[in-house]
Amino acid sequence: MELNERMAAQIFKAFCDENRVRILKLLRTGEKCACKLLDALNISQPTLSHHMKILCDSGLVEGRREGKWTHYSISPQGAARVADYLNRLTTPVLDRDDTPCRR
């Protein structure tokens, strides 16, 4: 699957904040209620909501509502897409234009 630059920016934005990285680390052990994330991170509910929106928009995290709380988990499909995209982005390819540069 080929991702465009906009999606790549959304994906990598998810990794560009210490709290979002902490959230991903917490979710590695399984699904967590937002209340548990709030306790572990010592941040406000609006701040958590902001971070979770970015993580969910990237496709790395998915949420499900249960009562008044949302439970979050890492999306295996989203994580695989991110790994695949990073691999494609960093794997060298032969340049079809092998003419020398002229100044």
All heavy atoms as an XYZ file, in Angstrom:
820
protein
N       0.828     -1.179      0.000
C       0.000      0.000      0.000
C       0.872      1.241      0.000
O       1.780      1.372      0.799
C      -0.894     -0.020      1.234
C      -1.735      1.202      1.386
S      -2.731      1.038      2.875
C      -2.805      2.724      3.339
N       0.602      2.129     -0.907
C       1.375      3.358     -1.015
C       0.683      4.472     -0.230
O      -0.488      4.757     -0.438
C       1.512      3.762     -2.491
C       2.522      4.843     -2.739
C       3.938      4.450     -2.354
O       4.304      3.274     -2.527
O       4.666      5.320     -1.862
N       1.387      5.073      0.706
C       0.830      6.166      1.482
C       1.315      7.494      0.920
O       2.452      7.598      0.476
C       1.251      6.057      2.948
C       0.782      4.816      3.689
C       1.335      4.827      5.100
C      -0.727      4.767      3.726
N       0.456      8.478      0.981
C       0.868      9.789      0.496
C       1.593     10.557      1.595
O       1.642     10.139      2.746
C      -0.339     10.564     -0.049
C      -1.387     10.835      1.009
O      -1.070     11.055      2.171
N      -2.635     10.834      0.607
N       2.132     11.703      1.239
C       2.916     12.499      2.175
C       2.071     12.996      3.349
O       2.555     13.093      4.474
C       3.571     13.685      1.459
C       4.695     13.287      0.531
C       4.239     12.825     -0.848
O       3.018     12.868     -1.137
O       5.092     12.394     -1.634
N       0.808     13.316      3.098
C      -0.067     13.788      4.177
C      -0.249     12.697      5.232
O      -0.179     12.953      6.430
C      -1.410     14.224      3.618
C      -2.409     14.559      4.738
C      -3.639     15.139      4.199
N      -3.417     16.580      4.260
C      -4.290     17.474      3.917
N      -5.439     17.110      3.440
N      -4.029     18.749      4.040
N      -0.485     11.464      4.788
C      -0.648     10.362      5.735
C       0.662     10.092      6.465
O       0.657      9.817      7.670
C      -1.142      9.108      5.005
C      -1.514      7.983      5.932
S      -2.867      8.467      7.022
C      -2.810      7.161      8.213
N       1.771     10.186      5.763
C       3.073      9.992      6.405
C       3.275     11.020      7.504
O       3.735     10.687      8.605
C       4.195     10.096      5.371
N       2.894     12.262      7.250
C       3.037     13.307      8.267
C       2.166     12.998      9.481
O       2.601     13.186     10.631
C       2.678     14.668      7.682
N       0.950     12.508      9.265
C       0.073     12.136     10.386
C       0.686     11.000     11.204
O       0.635     11.012     12.430
C      -1.298     11.694      9.879
C      -2.247     12.816      9.612
C      -3.627     12.286      9.278
O      -3.782     11.443      8.407
N      -4.614     12.782      9.975
N       1.237     10.035     10.511
C       1.843      8.888     11.193
C       3.011      9.338     12.049
O       3.091      9.023     13.240
C       2.301      7.823     10.175
C       1.085      7.115      9.576
C       3.257      6.829     10.820
C       1.420      6.250      8.385
N       3.916     10.091     11.468
C       5.122     10.452     12.198
C       4.864     11.531     13.248
O       5.597     11.628     14.230
C       6.247     10.794     11.239
C       6.667      9.579     10.453
C       6.463      9.511      9.088
C       7.210      8.475     11.086
C       6.805      8.373      8.368
C       7.561      7.333     10.384
C       7.356      7.287      9.027
N       3.804     12.310     13.092
C       3.403     13.266     14.120
C       3.067     12.521     15.414
O       3.325     13.015     16.512
C       2.192     14.072     13.652
C       1.707     15.094     14.646
C       0.534     15.870     14.091
C       0.049     16.925     15.066
N      -1.060     17.706     14.516
N       2.528     11.327     15.280
C       2.164     10.528     16.454
C       3.378     10.216     17.323
O       3.259     10.072     18.535
C       1.478      9.233     16.018
N       4.547     10.134     16.731
C       5.767      9.792     17.461
C       6.527     11.014     17.963
O       7.555     10.875     18.610
C       6.706      8.967     16.573
C       6.171      7.613     16.227
C       5.695      7.355     14.951
C       6.136      6.601     17.163
C       5.205      6.101     14.616
C       5.649      5.340     16.849
C       5.177      5.100     15.563
N       6.054     12.215     17.638
C       6.822     13.438     17.892
C       6.477     14.123     19.209
O       6.661     15.335     19.337
C       6.644     14.412     16.733
S       7.429     13.841     15.229
N       5.986     13.389     20.170
C       5.678     13.959     21.466
C       5.947     12.903     22.535
O       5.554     11.748     22.380
C       4.207     14.397     21.518
C       3.849     15.031     22.838
O       4.008     16.258     22.959
O       3.432     14.298     23.759
N       6.602     13.306     23.609
C       6.956     12.360     24.667
C       5.728     11.683     25.276
O       5.768     10.485     25.574
C       7.742     13.073     25.768
C       9.120     13.500     25.345
C       9.830     14.287     26.437
O       9.436     14.205     27.623
O      10.797     14.988     26.096
N       4.664     12.441     25.474
C       3.462     11.837     26.060
C       2.850     10.794     25.137
O       2.379      9.751     25.604
C       2.417     12.905     26.411
C       2.762     13.643     27.680
O       3.205     13.042     28.655
N       2.581     14.948     27.673
N       2.855     11.050     23.830
C       2.299     10.060     22.899
C       3.161      8.807     22.873
O       2.631      7.694     22.791
C       2.119     10.680     21.519
C       0.993     11.705     21.503
C       0.595     12.116     20.121
N       1.544     12.963     19.442
C       1.582     14.295     19.523
N       0.722     14.943     20.284
N       2.476     14.978     18.841
N       4.460      8.961     22.972
C       5.337      7.784     23.042
C       5.066      7.018     24.338
O       4.979      5.789     24.330
C       6.820      8.190     22.918
C       7.740      7.003     23.174
C       7.094      8.790     21.533
N       4.869      7.736     25.433
C       4.527      7.072     26.704
C       3.206      6.313     26.584
O       3.075      5.192     27.095
C       4.434      8.103     27.827
C       5.768      8.612     28.297
C       5.615      9.524     29.513
N       6.864     10.176     29.788
C       7.088     11.481     29.666
N       6.118     12.293     29.304
N       8.268     11.989     29.917
N       2.238      6.928     25.930
C       0.941      6.263     25.739
C       1.128      4.971     24.945
O       0.589      3.918     25.311
C      -0.057      7.204     25.044
C      -0.447      8.343     25.992
C      -1.292      6.438     24.573
C      -1.160      9.504     25.323
N       1.888      5.030     23.865
C       2.134      3.821     23.064
C       2.815      2.746     23.903
O       2.462      1.568     23.815
C       2.965      4.156     21.827
C       2.237      4.952     20.750
C       3.214      5.449     19.693
C       1.134      4.121     20.116
N       3.771      3.151     24.736
C       4.442      2.177     25.600
C       3.458      1.540     26.579
O       3.511      0.331     26.816
C       5.607      2.837     26.339
C       6.793      3.138     25.422
C       7.863      3.947     26.112
C       8.642      3.122     27.095
N       9.780      3.877     27.684
N       2.548      2.337     27.139
C       1.542      1.796     28.049
C       0.602      0.828     27.332
O       0.189     -0.190     27.894
C       0.735      2.933     28.682
C       1.475      3.791     29.705
C       0.684      5.058     30.007
C       1.730      2.997     30.980
N       0.272      1.135     26.092
C      -0.663      0.293     25.340
C      -0.028     -1.003     24.842
O      -0.743     -1.907     24.419
C      -1.254      1.081     24.166
C      -2.140      2.273     24.554
C      -2.626      2.994     23.300
C      -3.307      1.832     25.423
N       1.290     -1.095     24.914
C       1.958     -2.330     24.482
C       1.522     -3.523     25.321
O       1.545     -4.658     24.856
C       3.478     -2.176     24.572
C       4.041     -1.253     23.502
C       5.535     -1.094     23.643
N       6.182     -2.381     23.427
C       7.332     -2.724     23.994
N       7.952     -1.904     24.811
N       7.865     -3.896     23.750
N       1.109     -3.274     26.563
C       0.714     -4.382     27.440
C      -0.768     -4.710     27.314
O      -1.267     -5.574     28.034
C       1.049     -4.066     28.918
O       0.359     -2.873     29.302
C       2.542     -3.894     29.115
N      -1.468     -4.027     26.416
C      -2.873     -4.327     26.189
C      -3.750     -3.093     26.301
O      -3.288     -1.997     26.597
N      -5.020     -3.309     26.067
C      -6.004     -2.239     26.077
C      -6.034     -1.528     27.434
O      -5.930     -2.166     28.470
C      -7.382     -2.826     25.776
C      -8.486     -1.795     25.701
C      -9.825     -2.431     25.402
O     -10.420     -3.016     26.340
O     -10.263     -2.339     24.251
N      -6.157     -0.205     27.368
C      -6.228      0.596     28.594
C      -7.392      1.569     28.507
O      -7.626      2.202     27.478
C      -4.949      1.426     28.789
C      -3.669      0.636     28.910
C      -3.499      0.077     30.294
C      -2.195     -0.640     30.460
N      -2.026     -1.845     29.696
N      -8.076      1.720     29.619
C      -9.128      2.726     29.749
C      -8.459      4.105     29.823
O      -7.355      4.245     30.361
C      -9.920      2.452     31.019
S     -11.180      3.678     31.367
N      -9.137      5.107     29.308
C      -8.604      6.470     29.365
C      -8.300      6.872     30.807
O      -7.315      7.587     31.066
C      -9.583      7.448     28.725
N      -9.107      6.397     31.758
C      -8.873      6.745     33.167
C      -7.517      6.214     33.642
O      -6.816      6.879     34.406
C     -10.000      6.236     34.056
S     -10.215      4.449     34.063
N      -7.130      5.034     33.186
C      -5.825      4.466     33.562
C      -4.691      5.258     32.927
O      -3.646      5.479     33.552
C      -5.717      2.995     33.134
C      -6.697      2.085     33.827
C      -6.352      1.920     35.279
C      -7.309      0.924     35.908
N      -7.120      0.813     37.334
N      -4.881      5.699     31.680
C      -3.867      6.517     31.014
C      -3.713      7.854     31.735
O      -2.589      8.330     31.924
C      -4.230      6.723     29.544
C      -4.251      5.466     28.682
C      -4.785      5.778     27.291
C      -2.868      4.830     28.600
N      -4.825      8.441     32.141
C      -4.772      9.707     32.874
C      -3.967      9.557     34.158
O      -3.120     10.401     34.479
C      -6.188     10.193     33.210
C      -6.969     10.832     32.077
C      -8.423     11.031     32.477
C      -6.338     12.143     31.655
N      -4.219      8.490     34.896
C      -3.491      8.253     36.146
C      -1.998      8.046     35.906
O      -1.159      8.574     36.634
C      -4.054      7.029     36.879
C      -5.434      7.272     37.466
O      -5.836      8.455     37.588
O      -6.121      6.283     37.786
N      -1.672      7.276     34.891
C      -0.272      6.942     34.624
C       0.526      8.141     34.114
O       1.718      8.259     34.398
C      -0.195      5.802     33.607
N      -0.133      9.022     33.372
C       0.584     10.132     32.737
C       0.541     11.426     33.540
O       1.318     12.336     33.288
C       0.013     10.382     31.340
C       0.175      9.226     30.372
C      -0.660      9.467     29.132
C       1.637      9.040     30.009
N      -0.401     11.521     34.470
C      -0.557     12.734     35.257
C      -0.753     13.966     34.363
O      -0.044     14.965     34.485
C       0.634     12.921     36.213
C       0.320     13.925     37.304
O      -0.835     14.111     37.670
N       1.349     14.585     37.799
N      -1.695     13.847     33.420
C      -2.059     14.951     32.534
C      -3.565     15.176     32.649
O      -4.280     14.348     33.203
C      -1.654     14.677     31.063
C      -2.330     13.401     30.549
C      -0.141     14.601     30.913
C      -2.080     13.105     29.075
N      -4.034     16.288     32.113
C      -5.461     16.593     32.172
C      -6.222     15.793     31.116
O      -5.647     15.318     30.128
C      -5.698     18.086     31.959
O      -5.402     18.449     30.625
N      -7.536     15.666     31.314
C      -8.373     14.933     30.364
C      -8.356     15.588     28.981
O      -8.232     14.883     27.976
C      -9.795     14.804     30.926
C     -10.696     13.881     30.122
C     -11.293     14.575     28.902
O     -11.615     15.762     28.950
N     -11.425     13.839     27.815
N      -8.441     16.934     28.861
C      -8.368     17.536     27.530
C      -7.029     17.272     26.823
O      -6.990     17.058     25.617
C      -8.570     19.034     27.791
C      -9.321     19.096     29.081
C      -8.801     17.933     29.886
N      -5.946     17.256     27.607
C      -4.630     16.958     27.016
C      -4.584     15.522     26.521
O      -4.086     15.251     25.421
C      -3.506     17.225     28.038
O      -3.560     18.601     28.431
C      -2.139     16.914     27.465
N      -5.118     14.586     27.305
C      -5.166     13.193     26.866
C      -6.005     13.069     25.598
O      -5.598     12.382     24.654
C      -5.727     12.280     27.959
C      -5.845     10.812     27.551
C      -4.470     10.195     27.297
C      -6.609     10.020     28.600
N      -7.145     13.730     25.562
C      -8.006     13.675     24.373
C      -7.267     14.170     23.134
O      -7.386     13.574     22.057
C      -9.270     14.512     24.580
O     -10.087     13.910     25.543
N      -6.512     15.238     23.293
C      -5.723     15.773     22.174
C      -4.725     14.722     21.666
O      -4.639     14.460     20.459
C      -4.990     17.039     22.628
C      -3.953     17.518     21.679
N      -4.271     18.168     20.499
C      -2.601     17.428     21.714
C      -3.151     18.467     19.859
N      -2.128     18.024     20.569
N      -3.987     14.119     22.585
C      -2.995     13.107     22.192
C      -3.660     11.882     21.569
O      -3.166     11.335     20.575
C      -2.154     12.696     23.396
C      -1.213     13.757     23.863
N      -0.337     14.417     23.026
C      -1.019     14.281     25.103
C       0.368     15.291     23.717
N      -0.034     15.238     24.979
N      -4.795     11.461     22.130
C      -5.464     10.271     21.605
C      -6.025     10.529     20.210
O      -6.025      9.635     19.367
C      -6.555      9.794     22.554
C      -6.037      9.369     23.924
S      -4.541      8.344     23.927
C      -5.086      6.900     23.055
N      -6.489     11.740     19.953
C      -6.976     12.066     18.605
C      -5.848     11.931     17.588
O      -6.032     11.353     16.522
C      -7.562     13.468     18.568
C      -8.021     13.855     17.158
C      -8.822     15.102     17.140
C      -9.253     15.563     15.770
N      -9.230     14.651     14.675
N      -4.682     12.441     17.922
C      -3.539     12.345     17.013
C      -3.151     10.877     16.802
O      -2.903     10.447     15.664
C      -2.354     13.172     17.547
C      -2.698     14.664     17.449
C      -1.065     12.857     16.779
C      -1.741     15.583     18.167
N      -3.105     10.100     17.874
C      -2.747      8.686     17.750
C      -3.788      7.910     16.945
O      -3.434      7.064     16.115
C      -2.566      8.061     19.135
C      -1.299      8.491     19.888
C      -1.380      8.089     21.353
C      -0.063      7.905     19.221
N      -5.064      8.203     17.168
C      -6.120      7.516     16.415
C      -6.123      7.951     14.947
O      -6.283      7.118     14.051
C      -7.479      7.762     17.060
S      -7.697      6.892     18.637
N      -5.919      9.237     14.684
C      -5.859      9.730     13.300
C      -4.714      9.100     12.520
O      -4.799      8.919     11.305
C      -5.729     11.251     13.264
C      -7.015     11.970     13.631
O      -8.073     11.309     13.745
O      -6.953     13.206     13.820
N      -3.635      8.757     13.219
C      -2.486      8.132     12.553
C      -2.761      6.679     12.186
O      -2.039      6.098     11.385
C      -1.249      8.195     13.455
O      -1.339      7.234     14.498
N      -3.784      6.090     12.803
C      -4.097      4.685     12.564
C      -3.379      3.737     13.505
O      -3.633      2.534     13.496
N      -2.483      4.258     14.342
C      -1.730      3.411     15.267
C      -2.571      2.913     16.431
O      -2.320      1.840     16.974
C      -0.544      4.198     15.843
C       0.685      4.295     14.977
C       1.645      5.335     15.529
C       1.357      2.944     14.880
N      -3.552      3.697     16.827
C      -4.362      3.378     18.004
C      -5.830      3.388     17.611
O      -6.251      4.168     16.753
C      -4.089      4.408     19.130
C      -5.051      4.243     20.288
C      -2.650      4.292     19.622
N      -6.583      2.513     18.244
C      -8.032      2.505     18.039
C      -8.707      2.568     19.400
O      -8.164      2.116     20.402
C      -8.473      1.276     17.246
C      -7.972     -0.040     17.801
C      -8.081     -1.178     16.802
O      -8.363     -0.930     15.630
O      -7.881     -2.320     17.240
N      -9.877      3.183     19.408
C     -10.610      3.322     20.654
C     -11.991      2.703     20.540
O     -12.563      2.641     19.456
N     -12.505      2.252     21.662
C     -13.883      1.754     21.704
C     -14.541      2.296     22.966
O     -13.926      2.340     24.037
C     -13.940      0.229     21.654
C     -13.411     -0.476     22.849
C     -13.638     -2.004     22.817
N     -13.128     -2.550     24.055
C     -13.783     -2.578     25.198
N     -15.009     -2.108     25.275
N     -13.236     -3.073     26.302
N     -15.762      2.751     22.814
C     -16.516      3.326     23.927
C     -17.127      2.221     24.777
O     -17.629      1.228     24.258
C     -17.640      4.224     23.406
C     -17.195      5.446     22.654
C     -16.738      6.556     23.500
N     -17.820      7.082     24.341
C     -17.624      7.971     25.282
N     -16.423      8.447     25.501
N     -18.624      8.408     25.998
N     -17.050      2.424     26.077
C     -17.729      1.545     27.029
C     -18.226      2.443     28.155
O     -17.434      2.932     28.963
C     -16.766      0.479     27.562
C     -17.455     -0.552     28.428
C     -16.514     -1.666     28.828
O     -15.990     -2.367     27.940
O     -16.304     -1.825     30.046
N     -19.528      2.690     28.158
C     -20.078      3.629     29.122
C     -19.568      5.028     28.846
O     -19.568      5.486     27.714
N     -19.067      5.684     29.880
C     -18.570      7.046     29.695
C     -17.088      7.086     29.349
O     -16.545      8.144     29.079
C     -18.854      7.902     30.922
C     -18.047      7.564     32.144
C     -18.331      8.564     33.257
C     -17.292      8.435     34.358
N     -17.349      9.514     35.317
N     -16.426      5.944     29.360
C     -14.988      5.896     29.088
C     -14.693      5.288     27.724
O     -15.458      4.487     27.205
C     -14.266      5.078     30.161
C     -14.270      5.747     31.494
C     -15.025      5.408     32.566
C     -13.503      6.884     31.886
N     -14.781      6.259     33.615
C     -13.840      7.176     33.223
C     -12.568      7.684     31.243
C     -13.279      8.241     33.931
C     -12.000      8.740     31.944
C     -12.359      9.008     33.268
N     -13.544      5.655     27.189
C     -13.046      5.041     25.971
C     -11.854      4.170     26.338
O     -11.015      4.563     27.149
C     -12.623      6.115     24.947
O     -13.751      6.949     24.677
C     -12.144      5.479     23.646
N     -11.808      2.999     25.755
C     -10.700      2.067     25.955
C      -9.859      2.072     24.688
O     -10.397      1.934     23.585
C     -11.225      0.664     26.254
C     -11.997      0.603     27.543
N     -11.463      0.065     28.680
C     -13.240      1.035     27.856
C     -12.352      0.160     29.652
N     -13.442      0.745     29.175
N      -8.552      2.219     24.860
C      -7.648      2.347     23.724
C      -6.716      1.149     23.626
O      -6.330      0.557     24.636
C      -6.808      3.617     23.868
C      -7.629      4.881     23.784
C      -8.008      5.564     24.934
C      -8.041      5.386     22.556
C      -8.766      6.720     24.868
C      -8.805      6.546     22.481
C      -9.156      7.201     23.634
O      -9.912      8.352     23.556
N      -6.348      0.823     22.393
C      -5.384     -0.251     22.152
C      -4.615      0.060     20.877
O      -5.064      0.851     20.033
C      -6.082     -1.602     22.031
O      -7.013     -1.579     20.964
N      -3.464     -0.563     20.758
C      -2.672     -0.427     19.532
C      -3.365     -1.232     18.446
O      -3.772     -2.367     18.667
C      -1.227     -0.904     19.748
C      -0.505      0.059     20.698
C      -0.483     -1.020     18.419
C       0.902     -0.343     21.066
N      -3.481     -0.648     17.275
C      -4.075     -1.337     16.132
C      -2.990     -2.169     15.447
O      -2.028     -1.602     14.923
C      -4.635     -0.318     15.143
O      -4.882     -0.924     13.899
N      -3.116     -3.499     15.444
C      -2.104     -4.313     14.769
C      -1.980     -3.967     13.283
O      -0.872     -3.911     12.742
C      -2.602     -5.747     14.961
C      -3.496     -5.691     16.145
C      -4.133     -4.328     16.112
N      -3.110     -3.703     12.626
C      -3.070     -3.346     11.209
C      -2.387     -1.989     11.006
O      -1.600     -1.812     10.081
C      -4.486     -3.301     10.608
C      -5.232     -4.600     10.686
C      -5.968     -4.801     12.012
O      -5.964     -3.954     12.902
N      -6.596     -5.956     12.153
N      -2.693     -1.049     11.886
C      -2.073      0.276     11.800
C      -0.579      0.213     12.045
O       0.205      0.851     11.344
N      -0.166     -0.566     13.030
C       1.256     -0.717     13.332
C       1.989     -1.365     12.156
O       3.106     -0.964     11.806
C       1.446     -1.536     14.600
N       1.360     -2.348     11.517
C       1.971     -3.003     10.351
C       2.106     -2.021      9.188
O       3.130     -2.021      8.487
C       1.146     -4.216      9.933
N       1.078     -1.179      8.983
C       1.150     -0.164      7.921
C       2.286      0.820      8.170
O       3.020      1.192      7.254
C      -0.170      0.606      7.819
C      -1.127      0.068      6.797
C      -2.257      1.030      6.459
N      -2.802      1.792      7.576
C      -3.759      1.369      8.392
N      -4.283      0.179      8.239
N      -4.194      2.147      9.368
N       2.443      1.242      9.424
C       3.508      2.174      9.773
C       4.875      1.542      9.512
O       5.762      2.161      8.922
C       3.382      2.633     11.241
C       4.614      3.387     11.689
C       2.143      3.488     11.413
N       5.058      0.307      9.944
C       6.331     -0.393      9.737
C       6.619     -0.552      8.243
O       7.747     -0.334      7.794
C       6.302     -1.751     10.434
N       5.591     -0.921      7.481
C       5.761     -1.082      6.042
C       6.128      0.243      5.373
O       7.026      0.299      4.541
C       4.484     -1.646      5.422
C       4.598     -1.826      3.917
O       5.500     -2.581      3.476
O       3.803     -1.199      3.180
N       5.455      1.308      5.770
C       5.727      2.602      5.162
C       7.133      3.078      5.500
O       7.856      3.566      4.626
C       4.689      3.643      5.593
C       4.859      4.927      4.830
C       4.562      4.995      3.468
C       5.345      6.063      5.449
C       4.737      6.156      2.760
C       5.520      7.227      4.737
C       5.217      7.271      3.398
O       5.406      8.428      2.696
N       7.549      2.927      6.754
C       8.903      3.332      7.131
C       9.930      2.534      6.347
O      10.932      3.087      5.866
C       9.115      3.147      8.637
C      10.489      3.553      9.164
C      10.782      5.017      8.882
C      10.584      3.265     10.647
N       9.679      1.246      6.169
C      10.586      0.410      5.391
C      10.661      0.893      3.935
O      11.741      1.026      3.370
C      10.134     -1.047      5.450
C      11.112     -1.968      4.766
O      12.323     -1.836      4.920
N      10.584     -2.900      4.001
N       9.513      1.173      3.334
C       9.504      1.657      1.952
C      10.179      3.008      1.815
O      10.858      3.274      0.838
C       8.067      1.767      1.437
C       7.402      0.445      1.198
C       5.958      0.688      0.816
N       5.226     -0.537      0.745
C       4.595     -0.937     -0.353
N       4.604     -0.210     -1.436
N       3.943     -2.070     -0.337
N       9.972      3.865      2.811
C      10.526      5.212      2.767
C      12.041      5.210      2.897
O      12.718      6.079      2.348
C       9.908      6.051      3.892
C      10.178      7.543      3.900
C       9.615      8.192      2.637
C       9.562      8.171      5.132
N      12.598      4.228      3.593
C      14.030      4.224      3.872
C      14.820      3.191      3.073
O      16.030      3.086      3.237
C      14.273      3.993      5.375
O      13.687      2.748      5.762
C      13.706      5.134      6.188
N      14.151      2.428      2.206
C      14.849      1.454      1.371
C      15.318      2.140      0.091
O      14.511      2.709     -0.640
C      13.922      0.275      1.019
O      13.514     -0.351      2.234
C      14.620     -0.727      0.130
N      16.639      2.098     -0.165
C      17.140      2.751     -1.378
C      16.578      2.099     -2.643
O      16.377      0.886     -2.694
C      18.653      2.527     -1.305
C      18.937      2.181      0.124
C      17.699      1.526      0.642
N      16.317      2.916     -3.633
C      15.887      2.442     -4.947
C      16.819      3.040     -5.985
O      17.419      4.095     -5.771
C      14.421      2.833     -5.261
C      13.464      2.133     -4.322
C      14.225      4.317     -5.211
N      16.936      2.355     -7.102
C      17.780      2.868     -8.172
C      17.130      4.094     -8.786
O      15.934      4.103     -9.078
C      17.991      1.797     -9.241
C      18.773      0.571     -8.794
C      18.808     -0.464     -9.905
C      20.177      0.950     -8.351
N      17.923      5.126     -8.975
C      17.441      6.348     -9.606
C      17.469      6.144    -11.113
O      18.497      5.808    -11.684
C      18.324      7.523     -9.201
C      17.770      8.861     -9.656
O      16.696      8.880    -10.289
O      18.420      9.876     -9.372
N      16.345      6.339    -11.758
C      16.274      6.150    -13.219
C      16.983      7.263    -13.974
O      17.316      7.114    -15.118
C      14.819      6.055    -13.642
C      14.148      4.815    -13.076
C      12.687      4.808    -13.399
N      12.034      3.784    -12.619
C      11.432      2.730    -13.137
N      11.365      2.575    -14.423
N      10.878      1.848    -12.365
N      17.170      8.392    -13.315
C      17.864      9.508    -13.942
C      19.308      9.509    -13.457
O      19.641     10.097    -12.451
C      17.180     10.826    -13.576
C      17.863     12.032    -14.215
O      18.640     11.838    -15.168
O      17.609     13.149    -13.743
N      20.155      8.803    -14.188
C      21.549      8.692    -13.762
C      22.466      9.658    -14.487
O      23.670      9.474    -14.527
C      22.046      7.249    -13.915
C      21.922      6.742    -15.351
O      21.398      7.478    -16.209
O      22.350      5.604    -15.599
N      21.894     10.706    -15.074
C      22.728     11.711    -15.739
C      23.407     12.554    -14.689
O      22.828     12.868    -13.651
C      21.885     12.593    -16.678
O      20.877     13.232    -15.906
C      21.263     11.793    -17.790
N      24.672     12.964    -14.943
C      25.377     13.764    -13.943
C      24.760     15.157    -13.812
O      24.163     15.686    -14.747
C      26.797     13.861    -14.505
C      26.735     13.372    -15.903
C      25.463     12.635    -16.098
N      24.920     15.725    -12.635
C      24.439     17.079    -12.378
C      25.320     18.082    -13.111
O      26.533     17.929    -13.174
C      24.510     17.384    -10.894
S      22.950     17.216    -10.062
N      24.707     19.102    -13.624
C      25.463     20.180    -14.265
C      25.208     21.462    -13.502
O      24.078     21.777    -13.197
C      25.024     20.340    -15.708
C      25.363     19.130    -16.542
C      25.111     19.450    -18.013
N      25.503     18.324    -18.821
C      24.661     17.445    -19.331
N      23.373     17.573    -19.129
N      25.083     16.446    -20.049
N      26.238     22.180    -13.252
C      26.082     23.460    -12.554
C      26.250     24.601    -13.500
O      26.897     24.646    -14.422
C      27.096     23.586    -11.424
C      26.735     22.627    -10.351
C      27.569     22.926     -9.151
N      27.111     22.026     -8.101
C      27.105     22.310     -6.843
N      27.527     23.456     -6.437
N      26.681     21.465     -5.963
